[in-house]
Every structure is written in structure tokens, then in C-alpha cells.
Amino acid sequence: MSYEQAYLDFVQHHTGVAYGERARRLSEGLGHAEKRFLQEVWWPAVGHFDYLHPEFEVSDFKDGQRYLDFAYLRAPFKVCIEIDGYGPHLKDISRWKFADQLMRQNHLVIDGWFVIRFSYDDIAEKPRRCQQLVQQLLGRWFGDEVVPAELTFKAKEIVRLAVHKQTLITPADVCARLGVSDRYARTLLKGLVQQGILAPAAGTARVRSYRLTAAGQRFFL
């Protein structure tokens, strides 16, 4: 399933089951920062939206209602994911508002939530770092081996090659398989390393061979 279709299904589902203020917020659509987080961080890192709830409503310490950007609800943990922008309005934030935001997070922690925060700048400029954090979170807390939802045709061919050989693969193997240059083969291999599907097996400054990771071995093509 493409990201676009998965996102549409995700929003429609939660809008359909929401009510009150949460339903109104969802009907207006997610904000730019939240949508960018889903498209450039969550989807490439996880490949689905299971357990993820946008605009999740919680009761605050004043018996009012607060709305988390996202809640990841998967036993035994509750994870609050917040996307923090930076702009003139933050520079001018009142002391009361600043204190209120800190107290809000404190009470979430007291209520058993883990709180993960991403800056908009990191999402926009360092999405891979954010993806890795999400993967580390899911792996550490839930034991997930997360692989990307989609690979390009050439990337899939490289994984097929590695699965078929059941041994190390080299840039020369990729060149022969795909009919590409050594430089492009290394770019493709580096991309699979960044996605956690391959790992360097020999070489440091210039990697000579690669092996499938545990996640790559379980990647069904």
C-alpha cells in the first residue's frame, strides 16, 4: 500500500471514531508539521500506522482536556509523541504558558506516559536521525525489527541477490546484477545500510562487502 492511501485510511478511520473536540480537530486535518512527521519519519521507519492515534485526547491535571499530537498505544506502554515547531510565537511565549507546558508534560509522566519530542527542524533537515530514533524506540520497548515499507526496484533486487547468495555481497555483484556503475552500486548499498537491511562486513573507509541484517533476513519480497 502506498503512503498516500495508508495516510488517507488512517485519518478517515480516526475521524470516524472520534467525537467532540477531537472529531472537530481531525476534520480540519492534521497540521503541516504532523503530516511531515508521518510522511518523512514514521512511514519510512515503520511502514504502517498501527497503534498510532492522532490528536489523542487526555484529561489534564486541571480536569480539562488536552490533545497530544500523537499517542502510540501498545501494551504495556503509552507513548506521547509531540512535534515542536520554532517561530516568533515561541520567543514571545508567556511565563505562565511556558510553566503550563512543563507541568502538562510532568503530569503525563506521572500518569504513566513516555514522552518523545521532535523538533520540526530535525524532521525537515535530519529525517533519517528521527527515523532511527523511532526504530530504536520500537526495538527497545517492543522488540520490533522494523524495515521500511517500500523499497525501490533496484533496492529489492539487491536484497534478492543477498538472500539468494546467502553470503556476503560486494559492489561488483551489484554492478553485475543491475548493470550499473561501481559508484552507483555503492550509493544503493549505502542506502540499504541506512535502512538497516544491510550492514558492512569488510572494510572501513571503503566497504568491500555487505551482509544481510536480522531485519533484512526477515524482509519478504
Long-range contacts (C-beta under 8 A, 24 or more apart in sequence): 1-149, 2-150, 3-39, 3-43, 3-149, 3-150, 6-43, 6-48, 6-49, 6-149, 7-35, 7-38, 7-39, 7-43, 7-49, 10-38, 10-49, 10-52, 10-54, 11-54, 14-53, 14-54, 14-55, 18-55, 20-57, 21-57, 21-65, 21-67, 22-55, 22-56, 22-57, 22-67, 25-55, 25-67, 26-54, 26-55, 30-54, 30-55, 31-83, 33-83, 33-85, 33-120, 33-123, 34-69, 34-70, 34-83, 36-120, 36-123, 36-124, 37-69, 37-70, 37-81, 37-83, 37-118, 37-123, 37-130, 40-123, 40-124, 40-127, 40-130, 41-118, 41-123, 41-127, 41-130, 41-131, 41-134, 42-134, 43-149, 44-127, 44-131, 44-148, 44-149, 45-130, 45-131, 45-132, 45-134, 45-135, 45-146, 45-148, 46-134, 46-135, 46-138, 46-146, 46-149, 47-146, 47-147, 47-148, 47-149, 47-150, 48-149, 56-80, 58-108, 58-111, 60-104, 60-107, 61-103, 61-104, 61-107, 66-104, 74-142, 77-114, 77-141, 77-142, 78-112, 78-113, 78-114, 79-113, 79-114, 79-115, 79-116, 79-137, 79-141, 80-108, 80-113, 80-114, 80-115, 80-116, 81-116, 81-117, 81-118, 82-115, 82-116, 82-117, 82-118, 83-117, 83-118, 83-119, 83-120, 83-123, 84-117, 84-118, 84-119, 84-120, 85-119, 85-120, 86-119, 86-120, 86-121, 128-194, 135-196, 145-214, 145-215, 145-218, 146-196, 146-215, 147-195, 147-196, 147-197, 147-215, 147-216, 147-218, 147-219, 148-195, 148-197, 151-195, 151-197, 154-178, 154-180, 154-188, 155-188, 155-191, 155-192, 155-197, 156-221, 158-188, 158-189, 158-192, 158-198, 159-192, 159-197, 159-212, 159-216, 159-219, 159-221, 160-221, 162-198, 162-210, 162-211, 162-212, 162-216, 163-212, 163-217, 163-221, 168-201, 168-202, 168-209, 168-210, 168-211, 169-209, 169-210, 169-211, 170-208, 170-209, 170-210, 171-208, 192-216
